[in-house]
Amino acid sequence: MENVRDNVRINPPYRPDLSDLLHRDHYTVEEAAYLLGMAPEVLNQAAHRHELPAIFAAHHVIHLRRDDLVRWLESR
């Protein structure tokens, strides 16, 4: 009998290329959370509460603009 645990894949932590991220004008939630050192859920919740402007698709946050992130951080 095959052990189910042996077939489980664990994704490594998200680690994008920092130099690439610093030159972008928009981010995914995961990218922005990585840059800001916070959980993606914090950004998702702020976007769903309309505190942080975001581009949505089917109730999912797709993109966050850098300018909006900066304004949101300054207002906290």
N, C-alpha and C positions, 0 to 999 in steps of 0.2 A: 504494500500500500504506500502510495506517495505521500510525503509530508507536505501539507498545504503551505506551511511557512516557507518552504524552499522556493515557492513560486511567487512570493510577494516581492514586488519591487518597491524600493523606497527611493523617492526622488531626493537628490541632494538639495541643500538650501539654494535659493535663488541668488545667483551672483552674476549680474550683468557686467559688461565692460564699463567701468566707471568713466573713462575718458569719453566714450561714446555718449553716455547719458548726460554728461555735463553740457553737451552742445545741442541738445534737443530742445524743442519748444513745446513738446507734449509727451506724456508718459502714460503707460498702463498703471493701474493701481499698484501692482507688484513693484514696478520700477520706481515709482514715487516713494513707496513705503521703504524700499531699500535705501534710496538716497537720504530720506529723512530719519531713518532709524526707528521707524514705528511699524506697528502691525498694519497690514492692509485693511483690516476690519475698521480701523479708526477712519481711514480715508473713505471707505465705502459708506460708513454710517454718516459722515459729514456730508457726503454727496447726496445721499438719500434724504437727509434733513434739509437740503437746499442751502447748507452753510458753505459748501464748496461746489462751485459750478463744475459740471462734468457733462460729457457726452455719453448718453445711455443708449443701449439696444436691448429691448426686451427685459427691462428692469435691471440690467447689468451695467456697471460702469465700464465704459470702453476706453475713454481717454480723459486725461486731466491736463489742462494747459499749465505751463510753467508760471505764467503771470497770475493765474488764478490760485495756484498753490502758494505763491509768495504772498499774495494779499490775504489768503486764509491764515497763513502762519502769522502774519503781522497782527491779525485781528484776535488771535488767541490769547 
